[in-house]
Amino acid sequence: MNMLAIQIVDSPADAPNYARDSIDVRAATITKAVIVKNGTVGGKPTVDFQIETMDGTKFVAMLTGDLVISLAAAVAGAAKK
């Protein structure tokens, strides 16, 4: 299993400030999430996030289902604190 470092911060001011190139992603919107039942080589689910910027540029970010579950658990834990 791949490992992902998860960082939980208290406020936007505490979050990393990511450098941007020419594309302003602040106004990007996730327009759709597609669950692919057999998305990995091993046959496990993945989630494709379809993202679009205000100028119409489109991106896709794919996460494994296990990663989405781990992130959801981390968010649930942070919400309880």
ChimeraX attribute file (.defattr): number of C-alpha atoms within 10 A of each C-alpha:
attribute: neighborCount
match mode: 1-to-1
recipient: residues
	/A:1	5
	/A:2	5
	/A:3	6
	/A:4	9
	/A:5	5
	/A:6	9
	/A:7	8
	/A:8	12
	/A:9	11
	/A:10	8
	/A:11	7
	/A:12	8
	/A:13	8
	/A:14	9
	/A:15	11
	/A:16	9
	/A:17	8
	/A:18	6
	/A:19	5
	/A:20	9
	/A:21	7
	/A:22	5
	/A:23	11
	/A:24	11
	/A:25	14
	/A:26	9
	/A:27	10
	/A:28	17
	/A:29	14
	/A:30	14
	/A:31	11
	/A:32	13
	/A:33	14
	/A:34	11
	/A:35	16
	/A:36	16
	/A:37	12
	/A:38	11
	/A:39	17
	/A:40	13
	/A:41	7
	/A:42	7
	/A:43	10
	/A:44	13
	/A:45	16
	/A:46	20
	/A:47	21
	/A:48	18
	/A:49	18
	/A:50	16
	/A:51	18
	/A:52	18
	/A:53	17
	/A:54	12
	/A:55	10
	/A:56	9
	/A:57	11
	/A:58	14
	/A:59	14
	/A:60	14
	/A:61	11
	/A:62	16
	/A:63	16
	/A:64	17
	/A:65	19
	/A:66	15
	/A:67	16
	/A:68	13
	/A:69	11
	/A:70	14
	/A:71	14
	/A:72	12
	/A:73	12
	/A:74	14
	/A:75	12
	/A:76	11
	/A:77	11
	/A:78	12
	/A:79	8
	/A:80	6
	/A:81	5
